[in-house]
Amino acid sequence: MLAVLFFIVAILYASVGFGGGSSYLALLVLWDAPYMVVPVVALMCNIVVVSGNSFHYVRAGYINKRLLLPPAIASVPMAYLGGQLSIEKSNFIYILFFALTISGIRLLINFKHYTDNPNNYTAVPLWLSFTIGGLLGLLAGVVGIGGGIFLAPILYSLRAGSPKQIAATASVFILVNSVAGLMGQAQKINIITVMMQYWYLPMIVFIGGQIGNLLTIKIMPARIVALMTGLLILCVAARLGWHAF
């Protein structure tokens, strides 16, 4: 059953440029997986899904270097540092719940304003991009996700680019942070052992991720991408909140 749920999560999250890390975390917590392996498995699955996302977005021409590079560069060392830090399980769930709830609500309030019209976009100051990237990288490394699920609503609020450019930015951001966070986690736990135990989950999410990415590249319009992003974020927040409270 866990594999089936991971497959569904991969399809849904890849369709909006995410890897599904926050839902993988929630599912593993609900399945009573050992707490120390939870972020490692989530990061591994994230890397698999967003690698496919990033490849397809690059081919489709949705990568905006100015939008991507500053936060990505700032986030990598912070994600590595965050991956080495320890956090209590209860605090871990509370942080995810509140951050995702705020992000999801803001996205749903504003999604009707998101179009593919370039005249509606504004450039984000470099200092702000670096600051956002560093803070989100640290948070991503601590809790074991890629951070794109936090970055995307911020970029939407700033009208930094089209929904598909933002989805592409989130995908690559998740990829680099997941790799850096996994390297940090490797300082605390034997990753090879975890991979051998949960090897089937990355295989499942790879297939789901390819299906989900095809949906967003070929089918869904801009506003639907933004709407689905907000709904998914709130679903994850609700699930975590139910478990925590």
Backbone torsions as a table, in degrees:
resi	resn	phi	psi	omega
1	MET	NA	-38.9	180.0
2	LEU	-60.7	-41.7	179.7
3	ALA	-63.2	-39.7	178.9
4	VAL	-63.2	-43.5	179.9
5	LEU	-66.4	-39.3	175.7
6	PHE	-61.7	-38.9	178.7
7	PHE	-61.8	-46.4	-179.9
8	ILE	-64.6	-44.0	178.7
9	VAL	-60.0	-42.9	-179.2
10	ALA	-61.4	-41.8	178.7
11	ILE	-61.9	-50.0	-175.9
12	LEU	-64.5	-46.2	-175.6
13	TYR	-73.0	-38.8	178.2
14	ALA	-63.0	-27.4	-179.5
15	SER	-68.0	-16.9	176.0
16	VAL	-119.1	17.0	173.4
17	GLY	87.2	7.9	179.9
18	PHE	-99.5	171.3	178.8
19	GLY	-100.1	-19.7	-179.7
20	GLY	95.7	9.0	-174.1
21	GLY	-55.9	-41.0	-178.3
22	SER	-64.7	-37.9	177.8
23	SER	-74.7	-34.9	174.9
24	TYR	-60.3	-42.4	177.5
25	LEU	-59.0	-48.1	-178.0
26	ALA	-62.2	-43.3	-179.0
27	LEU	-64.4	-43.6	-179.5
28	LEU	-65.2	-38.2	176.4
29	VAL	-63.3	-45.0	-179.5
30	LEU	-66.5	-27.7	178.7
31	TRP	-87.6	6.1	177.9
32	ASP	58.5	37.3	173.2
33	ALA	-67.1	150.4	177.9
34	PRO	-53.8	130.9	-170.0
35	TYR	-58.1	-38.1	-176.6
36	MET	-67.8	-26.3	-178.4
37	VAL	-89.2	-14.2	-175.3
38	VAL	-57.3	-54.3	-179.8
39	PRO	-64.9	-30.6	180.0
40	VAL	-66.4	-46.8	179.0
41	VAL	-64.0	-42.4	179.5
42	ALA	-61.6	-42.6	179.9
43	LEU	-67.0	-40.4	178.3
44	MET	-61.3	-45.4	179.7
45	CYS	-67.3	-37.0	175.4
46	ASN	-57.2	-48.1	-177.3
47	ILE	-60.2	-42.4	-179.9
48	VAL	-61.9	-48.9	-175.3
49	VAL	-69.0	-49.2	-174.4
50	VAL	-75.5	-17.8	171.5
51	SER	-62.5	-43.9	176.3
52	GLY	-66.3	-43.4	177.5
53	ASN	-55.9	-50.6	-176.0
54	SER	-61.2	-42.2	179.3
55	PHE	-58.6	-47.4	-177.7
56	HIS	-69.2	-37.8	178.6
57	TYR	-66.7	-38.4	176.4
58	VAL	-62.0	-46.2	179.0
59	ARG	-61.6	-35.4	-177.8
60	ALA	-82.8	-6.7	175.7
61	GLY	82.1	26.0	-177.0
62	TYR	-96.6	1.5	-179.5
63	ILE	-78.7	122.8	174.8
64	ASN	-107.8	106.9	-172.6
65	LYS	-62.5	-39.2	-179.9
66	ARG	-65.7	-33.3	179.5
67	LEU	-74.8	-33.7	-172.3
68	LEU	-89.6	-50.0	-165.2
69	LEU	-62.7	-47.4	-177.9
70	PRO	-58.2	-51.6	179.8
71	PRO	-66.7	-34.0	-179.5
72	ALA	-66.4	-44.1	-179.8
73	ILE	-63.2	-42.4	-178.5
74	ALA	-70.7	-28.8	-172.5
75	SER	-79.8	-30.4	-171.2
76	VAL	-59.5	-54.3	179.6
77	PRO	-63.8	-32.8	179.9
78	MET	-71.1	-35.9	177.1
79	ALA	-66.0	-39.3	177.7
80	TYR	-63.2	-43.7	178.4
81	LEU	-63.6	-45.6	-179.8
82	GLY	-61.6	-35.3	179.9
83	GLY	-64.1	-23.8	-180.0
84	GLN	-85.9	-14.7	-178.0
85	LEU	-82.3	150.3	177.8
86	SER	-104.7	145.7	179.5
87	ILE	-142.0	141.7	179.9
88	GLU	-66.8	149.1	-176.0
89	LYS	-58.2	-43.8	-178.1
90	SER	-65.0	-43.2	178.6
91	ASN	-63.8	-38.3	177.9
92	PHE	-57.3	-46.2	-179.1
93	ILE	-70.2	-40.3	179.6
94	TYR	-63.0	-43.4	-180.0
95	ILE	-60.5	-47.5	179.1
96	LEU	-60.6	-45.7	-175.9
97	PHE	-59.0	-51.7	-175.6
98	PHE	-69.6	-39.8	-179.5
99	ALA	-65.8	-43.1	-178.6
100	LEU	-70.4	-37.2	179.2
101	THR	-62.3	-47.5	179.3
102	ILE	-62.0	-45.2	-178.8
103	SER	-62.9	-45.4	-177.8
104	GLY	-64.9	-41.4	-179.6
105	ILE	-64.6	-44.4	179.9
106	ARG	-62.6	-38.0	-179.1
107	LEU	-68.4	-40.7	179.7
108	LEU	-68.3	-33.1	178.5
109	ILE	-65.3	-36.0	-171.0
110	ASN	-104.7	-1.7	-168.2
111	PHE	-61.8	-29.0	-177.7
112	LYS	-66.9	-19.2	-178.2
113	HIS	-87.6	-4.9	-175.4
114	TYR	-90.2	117.4	-179.7
115	THR	-131.0	175.0	176.7
116	ASP	-92.9	16.8	179.0
117	ASN	-81.7	112.7	-176.0
118	PRO	-63.7	-17.8	179.3
119	ASN	-69.7	-15.0	-179.1
120	ASN	-91.1	-0.2	-175.4
121	TYR	-96.0	151.4	175.3
122	THR	-131.2	141.1	-179.5
123	ALA	-72.5	136.3	178.1
124	VAL	-85.0	130.4	177.6
125	PRO	-56.3	143.0	-176.6
126	LEU	-59.7	-40.5	-178.1
127	TRP	-62.1	-36.7	180.0
128	LEU	-71.8	-38.9	178.1
129	SER	-61.7	-44.3	179.6
130	PHE	-65.9	-40.5	179.8
131	THR	-64.0	-47.2	179.1
132	ILE	-60.7	-46.0	-179.0
133	GLY	-61.1	-43.3	-179.5
134	GLY	-64.8	-45.2	-179.2
135	LEU	-65.6	-43.3	-179.2
136	LEU	-70.8	-32.8	176.3
137	GLY	-62.7	-43.8	178.2
138	LEU	-62.4	-47.3	179.4
139	LEU	-61.4	-42.6	-179.6
140	ALA	-62.5	-42.8	-179.3
141	GLY	-65.7	-37.3	-178.3
142	VAL	-66.4	-47.5	-173.1
143	VAL	-90.9	-14.0	175.3
144	GLY	90.8	35.4	172.9
145	ILE	-128.7	179.2	-177.0
146	GLY	-87.4	-18.5	177.4
147	GLY	91.9	-9.8	-179.0
148	GLY	-65.6	-28.2	180.0
149	ILE	-69.2	-20.0	172.3
150	PHE	-90.9	-37.4	-176.9
151	LEU	-66.6	-43.0	-175.0
152	ALA	-57.9	-50.0	178.7
153	PRO	-60.9	-33.9	177.8
154	ILE	-64.9	-45.0	179.4
155	LEU	-66.0	-36.5	175.3
156	TYR	-62.8	-44.0	-179.0
157	SER	-63.3	-34.5	-179.8
158	LEU	-83.9	-3.6	-176.4
159	ARG	52.3	48.8	-172.8
160	ALA	-81.1	-15.0	-178.8
161	GLY	179.9	-178.1	178.5
162	SER	-71.4	158.0	178.3
163	PRO	-54.0	-38.3	-178.5
164	LYS	-76.5	-30.6	172.2
165	GLN	-66.2	-39.9	178.5
166	ILE	-66.8	-40.8	177.0
167	ALA	-62.1	-40.0	178.2
168	ALA	-65.0	-43.4	178.2
169	THR	-61.8	-43.8	179.3
170	ALA	-62.0	-39.1	-179.0
171	SER	-62.0	-49.8	-178.8
172	VAL	-68.1	-38.0	177.1
173	PHE	-59.2	-44.8	178.2
174	ILE	-62.2	-41.7	-177.4
175	LEU	-61.1	-52.1	-175.9
176	VAL	-67.9	-35.9	179.5
177	ASN	-72.6	-35.5	178.6
178	SER	-65.7	-40.5	177.4
179	VAL	-64.3	-46.9	-179.9
180	ALA	-64.5	-42.6	179.0
181	GLY	-64.1	-38.3	178.8
182	LEU	-65.3	-38.0	176.4
183	MET	-63.3	-38.2	176.4
184	GLY	-67.3	-41.2	178.1
185	GLN	-62.5	-30.1	-179.3
186	ALA	-64.1	-17.8	176.9
187	GLN	-76.3	-13.2	-176.1
188	LYS	-112.2	-22.9	-171.9
189	ILE	-148.2	152.4	178.6
190	ASN	-78.5	104.7	-174.9
191	ILE	-67.7	-34.7	-178.9
192	ILE	-59.6	-42.2	178.9
193	THR	-62.3	-42.6	179.1
194	VAL	-64.1	-42.4	-179.6
195	MET	-62.3	-39.2	-179.9
196	MET	-67.6	-32.7	-177.8
197	GLN	-78.6	-35.7	-175.1
198	TYR	-116.8	30.7	-174.0
199	TRP	-58.6	-29.3	-175.2
200	TYR	-73.0	-25.4	-177.1
201	LEU	-68.7	-44.9	174.7
202	PRO	-59.9	-34.8	178.2
203	MET	-65.5	-41.7	-179.8
204	ILE	-64.9	-45.5	-176.4
205	VAL	-72.2	-23.2	175.3
206	PHE	-62.3	-45.6	179.6
207	ILE	-65.3	-47.0	179.2
208	GLY	-61.9	-39.5	-179.8
209	GLY	-64.0	-38.7	178.2
210	GLN	-64.1	-39.7	179.0
211	ILE	-65.9	-46.8	-178.8
212	GLY	-63.6	-39.5	-179.4
213	ASN	-67.1	-34.7	176.7
214	LEU	-61.6	-37.0	-179.9
215	LEU	-61.5	-46.5	-175.2
216	THR	-75.7	-33.5	-178.6
217	ILE	-73.6	-39.9	-170.0
218	LYS	-102.7	-23.0	-165.1
219	ILE	-120.4	-56.2	-163.9
220	MET	-79.6	136.9	174.7
221	PRO	-74.5	169.8	-172.4
222	ALA	-57.9	-49.3	-174.6
223	ARG	-66.1	-32.5	178.6
224	ILE	-68.2	-38.2	175.9
225	VAL	-59.0	-47.2	-179.8
226	ALA	-64.5	-42.3	179.9
227	LEU	-62.9	-46.6	-179.7
228	MET	-62.7	-36.7	178.4
229	THR	-59.2	-48.5	-179.6
230	GLY	-62.5	-43.5	-179.5
231	LEU	-63.8	-41.6	179.8
232	LEU	-64.4	-42.2	179.6
233	ILE	-60.6	-43.7	-179.3
234	LEU	-69.2	-34.0	176.3
235	CYS	-62.2	-43.7	178.7
236	VAL	-64.5	-43.6	179.9
237	ALA	-60.8	-42.3	179.9
238	ALA	-63.3	-41.1	-180.0
239	ARG	-65.0	-43.1	178.0
240	LEU	-66.2	-40.9	179.0
241	GLY	-62.8	-40.2	178.3
242	TRP	-61.0	-40.6	-179.0
243	HIS	-71.9	-36.0	-173.2
244	ALA	-81.6	-37.6	-172.2
245	PHE	-104.3	NA	NA
